[in-house]
């Protein structure tokens, strides 16, 4: 969302999660991916994916997931986090050459992954991360306002 002078001026959304789901379950790459709990051991492979995504190498890097399984014996878990980094990096790539502050409002494991991704290519001083509890409270307050406006 782009917010200026007290009003929203633009809104962009991405299908990153859905694309991840489709690639992970309905393409040739599905045999090379296995969902696993996040571990700091996956940080380097995730950030390698972020780097490729930020550098606009998404399409060229997708099949490397399959090749990495076959040739380099990368684990399905490593491939899972490489793909995650690749897609998140592509989503965030427009911030690479920008000087604007990024406000991150996401909960769950995505909070950690998006923070890692952003911090890998823009200065931390330009990143403001909202605590998950603030996001959940804002969601509830917003839903209540919508309900109050429509129920009389």
C-alpha positions, -999 to 999 in steps of 0.1 A, spaced: 0 0 0 12 35 -8 0 60 18 6 98 14 -8 129 30 -33 109 51 -47 88 23 -41 56 4 -28 64 -31 -20 29 -45 -24 -7 -36 -6 -37 -51 -10 -73 -40 9 -104 -51 0 -141 -55 32 -153 -40 16 -178 -17 -7 -192 -43 21 -195 -69 42 -213 -43 14 -237 -37 8 -244 -74 45 -249 -82 50 -270 -51 21 -293 -58 12 -293 -95 45 -290 -115 75 -312 -122 92 -294 -93 68 -310 -67 90 -341 -66 119 -320 -55 102 -301 -27 92 -311 8 76 -288 33 95 -287 65 97 -266 97 118 -235 94 153 -238 108 182 -213 108 201 -240 88 179 -231 58 189 -194 60 217 -195 34 197 -215 8 167 -192 14 188 -161 9 203 -176 -23 168 -178 -36 160 -142 -25 191 -130 -43 181 -147 -76 145 -134 -72 156 -98 -65 179 -100 -95 150 -109 -118 162 -145 -123 129 -161 -112 121 -178 -145 157 -189 -152 160 -203 -116 129 -224 -113 142 -255 -132 175 -253 -113 155 -266 -83 150 -299 -101 186 -299 -114 199 -293 -79 180 -323 -66 194 -346 -94 229 -333 -98 239 -316 -66 218 -338 -43 201 -308 -26 175 -320 -1 138 -315 -8 137 -292 23 165 -271 9 147 -268 -24 115 -258 -6 132 -228 11 151 -219 -21 118 -217 -39 103 -196 -11 133 -172 -13 131 -170 -50 94 -161 -50 97 -137 -21 127 -120 -36 109 -115 -69 79 -100 -50 101 -76 -31 125 -68 -60 109 -34 -67 124 -21 -33 159 -28 -45 164 6 -63 139 25 -41 147 48 -11 113 44 5 107 30 40 91 -5 40 65 -13 66 62 -50 71 29 -62 85 28 -100 84 24 -128 110 37 -163 114 68 -177 97 63 -152 69 73 -125 93 107 -140 98 112 -149 61 102 -115 48 124 -97 73 154 -119 63 147 -112 27 143 -74 31 174 -71 53 195 -90 27 193 -61 2 180 -29 18 193 -11 49 176 -21 82 170 16 89 144 15 60 125 -14 74 97 -11 101 84 -44 113 51 -44 131 47 -69 160 23 -98 151 0 -88 180 -4 -53 166 -14 -67 132 -39 -91 147 -54 -63 168 -56 -40 138 -74 -67 118 -100 -71 145 -105 -33 149 -108 -29 111 -134 -57 109 -154 -42 137 -155 -8 119 -167 -25 87 -194 -44 106 -205 -12 124 -207 7 91 -229 -19 75 -251 -30 104 -275 -5 117 
